[in-house]
Amino acid sequence: MPSDKRNGLAAVPRHIAFIMDGNGRWAKKRGLPRTAGHREGARTLRRLIRDLSDIGVEYATFYCFSTENWKRSDEEVSSLMKLLEDNLDDLVNYKDENIRLRFIGGRERLSDVLNKKMEDSERNSLSHTGLTVTLAINYGGRDDIVRAAKKAAQMCLNGEISPEDITEEMFTPLLQTEDIPDVDLLIRTGGELRISNYLNWQISYSELYFTDTLWCDFDKNELMKAIDDFNSRERRYGDAK
């Protein structure tokens, strides 16, 4: 197994984001319905959050449901939403593990039940000082930027700022990740090589790690492989070597 924090890992990324892909294929390989894959994926999420907390990661963001996922079958969408409604309290054990829980994404299409649980968990974990876990539900990177642009436009109309005041530094806090640092490492499971409209602004200088491992099979060993790979890279942010 690759080294962990206590065994000489050079640097733990401050913020790791995940595209949790491959649940449906995991289930299909076993002759199970796609919903079984999503349930197993939820168990993987719970385990991995503990692992991230143990090794000292400060922020972890998970792509749970995208703005494009509404295009899936009504049955699968309903199943995913039901899974979130019924298991949100168990997905992240923020009460016992000092985790701060946040959500990004448009809430207007989500059920009242889910919205209430999201609001309660954010409020109840606000003072927690451990790992900050952000779940992206009905989230799209482009949508995030458009929402922020509308805020900036309204500020201009209100006379609070002028167009010349809009800079990267001013714009970044208008995004839904306003109090979260940019992503250091983006991990996508399942073998696909794209970012799928996820945190487009926030991953501008992230290291990207793609693995064929399906999300349901992703464990601490796979996580440490990704972090070891991260540590093998030189991050120059556009500067010359």
C-alpha positions as CSV (number, residue, x, y, z in Angstrom):
1,M,0.0,0.0,0.0
2,P,1.3,3.5,-0.7
3,S,2.5,5.5,2.2
4,D,0.0,7.3,4.4
5,K,0.4,10.5,6.3
6,R,2.1,8.9,9.3
7,N,4.5,7.0,7.1
8,G,6.1,9.7,5.2
9,L,3.6,11.1,2.7
10,A,5.2,14.4,1.5
11,A,2.0,16.5,1.3
12,V,-1.7,15.9,1.9
13,P,-3.8,17.9,-0.6
14,R,-5.8,20.5,1.3
15,H,-8.8,20.1,-0.9
16,I,-9.7,17.0,-2.9
17,A,-12.8,16.8,-5.1
18,F,-14.3,13.6,-6.4
19,I,-16.4,12.6,-9.4
20,M,-17.9,9.4,-8.2
21,D,-18.4,7.5,-11.5
22,G,-19.1,3.8,-12.2
23,N,-21.9,2.8,-9.8
24,G,-24.2,1.6,-12.6
25,R,-21.4,-0.4,-14.2
26,W,-20.5,-1.9,-10.9
27,A,-24.1,-3.1,-10.4
28,K,-24.4,-4.3,-14.0
29,K,-21.3,-6.5,-13.7
30,R,-23.0,-8.2,-10.8
31,G,-26.4,-8.6,-12.4
32,L,-27.9,-6.0,-10.1
33,P,-30.1,-2.9,-10.8
34,R,-28.3,0.4,-11.1
35,T,-30.0,1.5,-7.8
36,A,-27.9,-1.2,-6.0
37,G,-24.8,0.4,-7.3
38,H,-25.9,3.8,-5.9
39,R,-26.5,2.3,-2.5
40,E,-23.1,0.7,-2.5
41,G,-21.6,4.0,-3.7
42,A,-23.2,5.7,-0.6
43,R,-21.4,3.1,1.6
44,T,-18.1,3.9,-0.2
45,L,-18.7,7.6,0.4
46,R,-19.1,7.1,4.2
47,R,-15.9,5.0,4.4
48,L,-13.9,7.4,2.3
49,I,-14.9,10.4,4.4
50,R,-13.5,8.7,7.5
51,D,-10.2,8.0,5.6
52,L,-9.9,11.6,4.4
53,S,-10.4,12.9,7.9
54,D,-7.9,10.4,9.3
55,I,-5.1,11.5,6.9
56,G,-5.7,15.2,7.5
57,V,-7.4,16.4,4.4
58,E,-9.2,19.7,5.2
59,Y,-11.8,19.9,2.4
60,A,-13.5,17.2,0.3
61,T,-16.2,17.9,-2.3
62,F,-18.3,15.1,-3.9
63,Y,-20.3,15.3,-7.1
64,C,-23.5,13.6,-6.1
65,F,-26.0,14.7,-8.7
66,S,-25.3,17.1,-11.6
67,T,-27.6,19.5,-13.4
68,E,-27.4,17.1,-16.3
69,N,-28.4,14.0,-14.3
70,W,-32.1,15.1,-14.6
71,K,-31.9,13.6,-18.1
72,R,-31.6,10.1,-16.7
73,S,-34.7,7.9,-16.4
74,D,-37.4,9.0,-14.0
75,E,-36.9,5.8,-12.1
76,E,-33.2,6.4,-11.5
77,V,-33.6,10.0,-10.7
78,S,-36.4,9.2,-8.2
79,S,-34.2,6.5,-6.7
80,L,-31.2,8.8,-6.3
81,M,-33.3,11.5,-4.6
82,K,-34.9,9.0,-2.3
83,L,-31.5,7.7,-1.4
84,L,-30.4,11.2,-0.4
85,E,-33.6,11.9,1.5
86,D,-33.5,8.7,3.5
87,N,-29.8,8.5,4.1
88,L,-28.4,12.0,4.3
89,D,-28.0,11.8,8.0
90,D,-26.0,8.6,7.6
91,L,-23.9,9.6,4.6
92,V,-21.8,11.9,6.6
93,N,-21.5,11.3,10.4
94,Y,-20.9,14.9,11.1
95,K,-22.2,14.8,14.7
96,D,-19.6,12.3,16.0
97,E,-16.7,13.0,13.7
98,N,-16.5,16.9,14.0
99,I,-17.3,17.3,10.3
100,R,-18.7,20.4,8.8
101,L,-21.2,19.6,6.1
102,R,-22.1,21.9,3.2
103,F,-24.0,21.7,0.0
104,I,-23.7,23.4,-3.4
105,G,-26.1,23.3,-6.3
106,G,-29.5,24.7,-7.0
107,R,-32.0,23.7,-4.3
108,E,-35.2,24.9,-6.2
109,R,-35.7,21.5,-7.8
110,L,-35.1,19.4,-4.7
111,S,-37.8,18.2,-2.4
112,D,-38.9,20.0,0.8
113,V,-37.8,17.0,2.8
114,L,-34.3,17.0,1.3
115,N,-33.9,20.8,1.6
116,K,-34.9,20.7,5.2
117,K,-32.3,18.0,6.0
118,M,-29.6,19.9,4.1
119,E,-30.4,23.1,6.0
120,D,-30.5,21.3,9.4
121,S,-27.2,19.6,8.8
122,E,-25.4,22.7,7.6
123,R,-26.7,24.6,10.7
124,N,-25.9,21.9,13.2
125,S,-22.3,21.4,11.9
126,L,-21.4,25.0,11.4
127,S,-19.1,25.2,14.4
128,H,-17.3,21.9,13.6
129,T,-13.6,22.3,13.0
130,G,-12.7,19.0,11.3
131,L,-12.9,18.0,7.7
132,T,-15.3,20.1,5.6
133,V,-17.4,17.9,3.4
134,T,-19.3,19.5,0.5
135,L,-21.9,17.5,-1.4
136,A,-22.8,18.8,-4.8
137,I,-26.4,18.1,-5.5
138,N,-28.1,19.5,-8.7
139,Y,-24.8,21.2,-9.3
140,G,-23.2,22.4,-12.6
141,G,-20.0,24.3,-12.9
142,R,-21.4,26.6,-15.6
143,D,-24.6,27.2,-13.6
144,D,-22.4,28.1,-10.6
145,I,-20.6,30.7,-12.7
146,V,-23.8,32.1,-14.2
147,R,-25.3,32.5,-10.7
148,A,-22.2,34.4,-9.6
149,A,-22.3,36.6,-12.7
150,K,-26.0,37.5,-12.0
151,K,-24.9,38.5,-8.4
152,A,-22.2,40.7,-9.9
153,A,-24.6,42.2,-12.4
154,Q,-27.1,43.0,-9.6
155,M,-24.4,44.6,-7.6
156,C,-23.6,46.8,-10.6
157,L,-27.3,47.8,-11.0
158,N,-27.4,48.6,-7.2
159,G,-24.5,50.9,-7.6
160,E,-22.4,48.8,-5.1
161,I,-19.7,48.2,-7.7
162,S,-18.8,49.2,-11.3
163,P,-17.9,46.7,-14.0
164,E,-14.3,47.7,-13.7
165,D,-14.4,46.4,-10.1
166,I,-15.0,42.8,-11.2
167,T,-11.8,40.9,-10.9
168,E,-11.0,37.2,-10.2
169,E,-10.5,38.0,-6.6
170,M,-13.8,39.8,-6.3
171,F,-15.7,37.2,-8.4
172,T,-14.5,34.1,-6.6
173,P,-16.5,34.7,-3.3
174,L,-19.7,35.0,-5.4
175,L,-19.5,31.3,-6.3
176,Q,-21.2,28.7,-4.2
177,T,-17.8,27.6,-2.8
178,E,-17.3,31.1,-1.4
179,D,-15.6,30.0,1.8
180,I,-13.7,26.9,0.4
181,P,-10.2,27.1,-1.2
182,D,-9.7,26.0,-4.8
183,V,-9.3,22.3,-5.5
184,D,-5.8,20.9,-5.3
185,L,-6.6,17.4,-6.6
186,L,-9.6,16.2,-8.6
187,I,-10.1,12.4,-8.7
188,R,-12.5,10.8,-11.2
189,T,-13.2,7.1,-10.9
190,G,-14.7,4.8,-13.5
191,G,-12.3,5.4,-16.4
192,E,-13.8,8.4,-18.1
193,L,-11.4,11.3,-18.9
194,R,-13.5,14.5,-18.6
195,I,-14.6,16.9,-15.8
196,S,-18.3,16.8,-16.7
197,N,-19.1,20.4,-15.8
198,Y,-17.8,20.1,-12.3
199,L,-16.2,23.0,-10.4
200,N,-15.1,24.5,-13.7
201,W,-13.7,27.7,-12.0
202,Q,-12.4,26.0,-8.9
203,I,-10.2,23.4,-10.7
204,S,-8.4,25.8,-13.0
205,Y,-5.0,24.7,-11.5
206,S,-6.0,21.4,-9.9
207,E,-4.0,18.2,-10.5
208,L,-6.3,15.7,-12.3
209,Y,-6.2,12.0,-11.5
210,F,-8.3,9.5,-13.5
211,T,-8.6,5.9,-12.5
212,D,-10.4,2.9,-14.1
213,T,-11.4,1.8,-10.6
214,L,-15.2,2.1,-10.2
215,W,-16.4,4.3,-7.4
216,C,-17.9,1.4,-5.4
217,D,-14.4,-0.3,-5.4
218,F,-12.5,2.9,-4.5
219,D,-10.9,2.6,-1.1
220,K,-8.1,4.0,1.0
221,N,-5.5,2.1,-1.0
222,E,-6.8,3.8,-4.2
223,L,-6.9,7.2,-2.4
224,M,-3.3,6.9,-1.4
225,K,-2.3,6.0,-4.9
226,A,-3.9,9.2,-6.1
227,I,-2.2,11.3,-3.4
228,D,1.2,9.7,-4.1
229,D,0.7,10.6,-7.8
230,F,-0.2,14.2,-6.7
231,N,3.0,14.4,-4.8
232,S,5.0,13.3,-7.8
233,R,3.9,16.4,-9.8
234,E,5.4,19.9,-9.8
235,R,2.8,22.6,-9.4
236,R,4.0,25.8,-11.0
237,Y,0.8,27.7,-11.6
238,G,2.0,28.9,-15.0
239,D,5.4,29.9,-13.8
240,A,8.5,28.7,-15.7
241,K,10.6,25.9,-14.2
